[in-house]
Amino acid sequence: MEYKVVYFHPDVKDIDGASGAASQLEVLINKYAFEGWEYYRMEGMRVELIPTGCNAIGKQNQQHQTKNLQLVVFRK
């Protein structure tokens, strides 16, 4: 079995609310279904952003940032 994991961040306006997010998720699921992928589930993941390269210059004491991601998992 193959899996594909896709980052999902709905761009929702106040007037759209939860139905706007659901609609964007539906579009994403249908797009991958057309390519032969079956929606499996949605997962949350916390990642720690660590400054590196040019962005890290002068930021040695800067704390790492944590971000919560929503990932959509498909399978074949």
N, C-alpha and C positions, 0 to 999 in steps of 0.2 A: 504494500500500500504506500502511496505517495502522499505527502502533506505539503501544503502551501500556507504560509502565514503572512498576513497582510496587515499593516498598520491602519487603524481606523480612527479618524478624528473628524467627527461631523462638524460642519460649519453651520451653526443654527442661529437664526435671528430670533429675537424675543417673540415675534408673532407666530413663528413656526413651532416653537416648543418641542416637546417630545415627539410629536408626529413628524416634525422636520428631520430629526435624527433618525427615526425609524424609516422614513422614506429614503434617506441616503444609504442606510444599511441595506435596504431592499434592493436598491440599484446596484450596490456592490455585489450582493449575493447573486443577483440575476446575471451580472456581467461574467462572473466566474463560472456560474452554472452553464452559460452558453459555451464556455471553453472546456466543459466537461468536468468541472470541479463541483463537489458536493459540499455544502455548508456543513461543518462539523460542530463548531462551538466558538464562543468568544472568551478570550482570556485576558486577564489584567496582569501587567508586569511592571514592577518598579525598576527603574534604571538609575544609576548614579552617574551624573555627568561630571567628568574630571577634566579640568582645563589642560590642554596640551598644545604643543607647537607655539606658534606666534601668539595665540590667545592666552597662553599661560605666562608670558613674560611679565614679570612684576606682580604676579598673582599667586605666589607661592603660599601665602597665608590665607588665600581665599578658600572658603569652605566649598565642598562639593555640593552640587545641586542634585536633588532627587526629583524625578519626573515619573508620573504614572502614565502608562501607555495602555491603550485598548488594542488588542490584536484579534483578528478574525482568522479562524483556522478552517481550511478547506481540505478535503481529501479526495483521492481517486482510488 
